[in-house]
């Protein structure tokens, strides 16, 4: 028997073991086939379209037949008159939303966890979760009815008390606050679900020990609740920072008008106008790819920092 034969037999053993495992648990592998197919179809296959950012796209020639343009579209975007305005608006809304919208669900979950009366707790949960299921179009319509310059309830109240009416939707100074605080109202209750689940997983003996030591409710929150949900907070913070360049398109676009354009034009709306309205597909793809690369860099950087500082990370 040659020396190579035992090595070949050893190599076939892991393969047989893998095949045996697949046959034994074929139901589980069958279950993940559809999610994998969806992931490949809607997440990985569309990456092929990123080639458009480096080509002068011709609809007749297709993606592969269109001539290469190199980094021309990126250069045009970076040197264009709207680059800094769009970047400032995108980062401004994102950072504002992160600073305001991230801690509120945590605070709300901690407060909700302290409610002892079950019926009242369920009522509060129902009231605060419900706005999440309202469509963005309805939310924008509600904002228009409340804050509109002519028929808005708030402006009618201001006029009734002798104050001047304010065009909240048309004034650029109010645009970021409208987007961010309406998002907080719509999603804070639903976002608290994750933290409530993390609070439910805290060891009850920790609360018993804190009670024996004479800890107050505030001290229990500081020394038991917050450390218990800290890994969840860090993971969600990493995901939030990783999407800091991805401001929601729908609400911004629906609230956008010619009067607040200086504060409302973000990368998502700019890509829509350049790609779909103006037909400059390659340029719009380049802008969108720039946005995605920035998000990826932020996600990897924040994940590495969190891993070093807190030992909690996505990977």
ZAMARGU-4260 file (C-alpha; in steps of 0.2 Angstrom, whole numbers, plus 5000, padded with zeros to 4 digits):
<rodrens>
0) 5000/5000/5000 | 5007/5017/4995 | 5009/5031/5007 | 4996/5042/4999 | 4982/5029/5002
5) 4979/5032/5020 | 4978/5051/5017 | 4965/5049/5004 | 4955/5038/5016 | 4957/5051/5030
10) 4950/5064/5018 | 4935/5054/5013 | 4930/5052/5031 | 4925/5070/5035 | 4915/5070/5018
15) 4906/5055/5023 | 4902/5062/5040 | 4895/5078/5033 | 4884/5068/5021 | 4878/5058/5035
20) 4874/5073/5045 | 4864/5081/5031 | 4854/5065/5028 | 4850/5064/5047 | 4845/5082/5048
25) 4838/5085/5031 | 4823/5094/5037 | 4833/5108/5044 | 4843/5110/5028 | 4827/5110/5019
30) 4821/5124/5030 | 4835/5136/5026 | 4835/5133/5007 | 4822/5146/5005 | 4830/5160/5016
35) 4847/5157/5007 | 4838/5158/4990 | 4830/5174/4995 | 4847/5181/5001 | 4856/5176/4985
40) 4842/5183/4974 | 4838/5200/4983 | 4855/5204/4992 | 4870/5196/4982 | 4864/5195/4964
45) 4860/5214/4964 | 4878/5218/4968 | 4881/5214/4950 | 4873/5230/4946 | 4886/5240/4955
50) 4896/5238/4939 | 4885/5252/4933 | 4895/5265/4944 | 4910/5262/4933 | 4902/5262/4916
55) 4893/5274/4904 | 4877/5264/4904 | 4868/5261/4888 | 4851/5253/4889 | 4854/5245/4872
60) 4871/5237/4875 | 4867/5232/4893 | 4878/5232/4908 | 4892/5221/4901 | 4892/5229/4884
65) 4892/5247/4890 | 4909/5256/4889 | 4920/5258/4905 | 4920/5275/4913 | 4932/5272/4928
70) 4929/5284/4942 | 4922/5298/4932 | 4905/5297/4940 | 4912/5297/4958 | 4924/5312/4953
75) 4909/5321/4946 | 4899/5318/4962 | 4913/5323/4974 | 4917/5339/4964 | 4899/5344/4961
80) 4890/5358/4969 | 4878/5347/4979 | 4891/5335/4987 | 4894/5344/5003 | 4875/5350/5005
85) 4869/5332/5003 | 4882/5325/5014 | 4878/5338/5028 | 4860/5335/5027 | 4862/5316/5027
90) 4874/5316/5042 | 4864/5329/5051 | 4847/5319/5051 | 4856/5303/5054 | 4866/5309/5069
95) 4851/5319/5076 | 4841/5303/5075 | 4854/5292/5083 | 4857/5304/5097 | 4838/5306/5101
100) 4830/5290/5094 | 4843/5278/5101 | 4842/5281/5120 | 4823/5284/5121 | 4818/5266/5118
105) 4830/5261/5132 | 4823/5273/5144 | 4805/5268/5139 | 4809/5250/5142 | 4817/5253/5159
110) 4802/5263/5164 | 4790/5250/5157 | 4799/5237/5166 | 4795/5245/5183 | 4776/5246/5180
115) 4769/5233/5192 | 4751/5233/5187 | 4749/5221/5172 | 4734/5229/5164 | 4741/5246/5164
120) 4757/5239/5157 | 4748/5231/5143 | 4738/5246/5139 | 4754/5257/5138 | 4762/5244/5127
125) 4748/5244/5115 | 4747/5263/5114 | 4765/5264/5111 | 4768/5250/5099 | 4753/5254/5087
130) 4761/5269/5078 | 4774/5258/5071 | 4761/5249/5060 | 4755/5266/5053 | 4762/5268/5035
135) 4774/5283/5032 | 4761/5291/5020 | 4748/5291/5034 | 4761/5299/5046 | 4766/5312/5034
140) 4747/5316/5031 | 4745/5318/5050 | 4760/5330/5051 | 4752/5340/5037 | 4735/5341/5046
145) 4743/5345/5062 | 4757/5357/5056 | 4750/5364/5040 | 4751/5383/5038 | 4733/5385/5033
150) 4723/5371/5040 | 4735/5364/5053 | 4728/5362/5071 | 4744/5369/5079 | 4744/5385/5068
155) 4725/5387/5071 | 4729/5387/5090 | 4743/5399/5088 | 4732/5411/5078 | 4718/5409/5092
160) 4731/5415/5105 | 4737/5429/5095 | 4753/5422/5088 | 4759/5422/5070 | 4757/5405/5060
165) 4773/5396/5057 | 4776/5386/5041 | 4783/5371/5050 | 4784/5360/5034 | 4791/5373/5023
170) 4804/5381/5035 | 4821/5372/5032 | 4825/5375/5051 | 4811/5363/5057 | 4814/5349/5044
175) 4826/5338/5053 | 4816/5339/5069 | 4800/5334/5060 | 4808/5319/5053 | 4817/5314/5069
180) 4804/5316/5081 | 4790/5309/5070 | 4802/5293/5069 | 4803/5293/5088 | 4785/5294/5090
185) 4782/5280/5077 | 4796/5268/5082 | 4801/5271/5100 | 4788/5259/5108 | 4791/5245/5095
190) 4810/5247/5098 | 4808/5245/5116 | 4802/5227/5113 | 4820/5221/5111 | 4826/5229/5127
195) 4811/5222/5137 | 4815/5205/5131 | 4833/5207/5137 | 4827/5213/5154 | 4816/5198/5155
200) 4832/5187/5153 | 4841/5195/5168 | 4843/5182/5182 | 4830/5185/5196 | 4842/5181/5209
205) 4851/5198/5205 | 4835/5207/5210 | 4833/5197/5226 | 4851/5200/5231 | 4849/5219/5227
210) 4833/5219/5238 | 4842/5211/5252 | 4856/5224/5251 | 4842/5237/5252 | 4844/5244/5235
215) 4831/5257/5229 | 4822/5255/5212 | 4835/5268/5205 | 4849/5258/5211 | 4842/5242/5204
220) 4841/5250/5187 | 4859/5257/5188 | 4867/5241/5194 | 4856/5227/5188 | 4845/5232/5173
225) 4857/5242/5163 | 4872/5230/5165 | 4860/5216/5160 | 4855/5224/5144 | 4872/5232/5140
230) 4876/5219/5127 | 4860/5222/5118 | 4863/5240/5118 | 4880/5239/5111 | 4874/5227/5097
235) 4860/5239/5092 | 4871/5254/5093 | 4884/5246/5081 | 4869/5242/5069 | 4863/5260/5071
240) 4880/5268/5067 | 4882/5256/5053 | 4866/5263/5045 | 4870/5281/5049 | 4871/5286/5030
245) 4855/5277/5026 | 4841/5290/5031 | 4824/5284/5027 | 4819/5289/5009 | 4800/5289/5010
250) 4797/5301/5024 | 4810/5313/5018 | 4804/5313/5001 | 4785/5315/5006 | 4790/5330/5017
255) 4801/5338/5004 | 4796/5353/4994 | 4805/5368/4986 | 4805/5378/5001 | 4814/5366/5013
260) 4826/5358/4999 | 4841/5365/5007 | 4838/5355/5023 | 4829/5340/5015 | 4840/5334/5000
265) 4849/5319/5006 | 4858/5305/4997 | 4843/5294/4995 | 4832/5307/4987 | 4847/5313/4976
270) 4849/5296/4969 | 4831/5294/4966 | 4831/5311/4956 | 4847/5307/4947 | 4843/5289/4942
275) 4824/5288/4940 | 4819/5306/4935 | 4834/5311/4925 | 4839/5294/4919 | 4857/5295/4924
280) 4858/5277/4930 | 4877/5276/4931 | 4879/5292/4941 | 4865/5287/4953 | 4873/5270/4955
285) 4890/5278/4959 | 4882/5289/4972 | 4873/5274/4980 | 4889/5264/4980 | 4898/5278/4989
290) 4884/5278/5002 | 4885/5259/5005 | 4904/5259/5006 | 4903/5273/5019 | 4891/5262/5029
295) 4902/5247/5028 | 4917/5256/5034 | 4907/5264/5049 | 4900/5247/5053 | 4917/5238/5053
300) 4926/5252/5063 | 4912/5253/5076 | 4912/5234/5078 | 4930/5234/5081 | 4930/5248/5093
305) 4916/5240/5103 | 4925/5223/5103 | 4940/5231/5110 | 4932/5242/5123 | 4917/5231/5129
310) 4921/5213/5122 | 4904/5214/5114 | 4902/5214/5095 | 4893/5207/5080 | 4908/5196/5075
</rodrens>
